[in-house]
Amino acid sequence: MVQDAANDEKPLDPEAARIVAKMRRLMVIASLTTFIAVAAVIGVIGYRVFRSEGRVGRPPDLAAALPAGAKVLSSAIGEGRVVLTVEVNGAIELLTFDLNTLKPLGRVRLSP
């Protein structure tokens, strides 16, 4: 015959009941804290995804004007700028453009 486990339990003494109640309270506090932290992280991720301010779209077609007969030797991108190292008629130049608009910002001619 199978006996019910709930009927076999003895009632807890007052000290043990107080400890069990305290542990339940601590578990509820820990669970609520974890839930709030997870909700905050999900909220921040959702905010960043839906408030991208148009940064995710297709970049516009832009063209930078290079001197006639220029040969691009290298390029570098940093701090919102594009720097091209070009060779024009045997002389080397550094051309700096704005990364978003490709507007020319500067030119440095390197002489041998």
VENJO-V388800 format. One record per pair of residues at least 4 apart in sequence whose ideal C-beta (glycine too) atoms are under 8 Angstrom apart, sorted by sequence separation. I is the first residue (numbers start at 0). GAP is how many residues later the second one is. D is the distance in whole Angstrom. If there is no record, write none. Layout:
# VENJO-V388800
<<I | GAP | D> <I | GAP | D>>
This chain:
# VENJO-V388800
<<2 | 4 | 7> <3 | 4 | 7> <4 | 4 | 7> <11 | 4 | 4> <12 | 4 | 7> <13 | 4 | 6> <14 | 4 | 7> <15 | 4 | 6> <16 | 4 | 6> <17 | 4 | 6> <18 | 4 | 6> <19 | 4 | 6> <20 | 4 | 6> <21 | 4 | 6> <22 | 4 | 6> <23 | 4 | 6> <24 | 4 | 6> <25 | 4 | 6> <26 | 4 | 6> <27 | 4 | 6> <28 | 4 | 6> <29 | 4 | 6> <30 | 4 | 6> <31 | 4 | 6> <32 | 4 | 6> <33 | 4 | 6> <34 | 4 | 6> <35 | 4 | 6> <36 | 4 | 7> <37 | 4 | 6> <38 | 4 | 6> <39 | 4 | 6> <40 | 4 | 6> <41 | 4 | 6> <42 | 4 | 6> <43 | 4 | 6> <44 | 4 | 6> <45 | 4 | 6> <46 | 4 | 6> <47 | 4 | 7> <51 | 4 | 5> <65 | 4 | 4> <76 | 4 | 7> <86 | 4 | 7> <97 | 4 | 6> <2 | 5 | 6> <11 | 5 | 5> <76 | 5 | 5> <77 | 5 | 8> <86 | 5 | 6> <87 | 5 | 6> <96 | 5 | 5> <97 | 5 | 5> <65 | 6 | 7> <75 | 6 | 7> <76 | 6 | 8> <85 | 6 | 7> <86 | 6 | 8> <96 | 6 | 7> <74 | 7 | 6> <75 | 7 | 5> <84 | 7 | 7> <85 | 7 | 5> <96 | 7 | 6> <97 | 7 | 6> <11 | 8 | 7> <74 | 8 | 7> <84 | 8 | 8> <95 | 8 | 7> <96 | 8 | 6> <74 | 9 | 5> <84 | 9 | 6> <85 | 9 | 6> <94 | 9 | 7> <95 | 9 | 4> <73 | 10 | 8> <74 | 10 | 7> <83 | 10 | 7> <95 | 10 | 4> <73 | 11 | 5> <82 | 11 | 6> <83 | 11 | 5> <94 | 11 | 8> <95 | 11 | 7> <71 | 12 | 6> <72 | 12 | 4> <82 | 12 | 7> <93 | 12 | 8> <94 | 12 | 6> <95 | 12 | 8> <71 | 13 | 7> <72 | 13 | 6> <82 | 13 | 5> <83 | 13 | 7> <93 | 13 | 7> <71 | 14 | 5> <72 | 14 | 6> <81 | 14 | 7> <82 | 14 | 8> <92 | 14 | 6> <93 | 14 | 4> <70 | 15 | 6> <80 | 15 | 6> <81 | 15 | 5> <92 | 15 | 7> <69 | 16 | 4> <70 | 16 | 5> <80 | 16 | 7> <81 | 16 | 8> <92 | 16 | 5> <93 | 16 | 7> <69 | 17 | 7> <70 | 17 | 8> <80 | 17 | 6> <81 | 17 | 5> <91 | 17 | 8> <92 | 17 | 7> <63 | 18 | 8> <65 | 18 | 8> <69 | 18 | 5> <79 | 18 | 7> <80 | 18 | 6> <90 | 18 | 6> <91 | 18 | 4> <66 | 19 | 7> <68 | 19 | 6> <72 | 19 | 7> <79 | 19 | 5> <90 | 19 | 7> <63 | 20 | 8> <65 | 20 | 6> <68 | 20 | 7> <79 | 20 | 7> <81 | 20 | 7> <90 | 20 | 7> <66 | 21 | 5> <90 | 21 | 8> <76 | 22 | 7> <69 | 23 | 8> <80 | 24 | 7> <66 | 26 | 8> <65 | 29 | 7> <63 | 31 | 8> <63 | 33 | 5> <63 | 38 | 5> <61 | 39 | 7> <62 | 39 | 7> <64 | 39 | 7> <61 | 40 | 4> <63 | 40 | 7>>
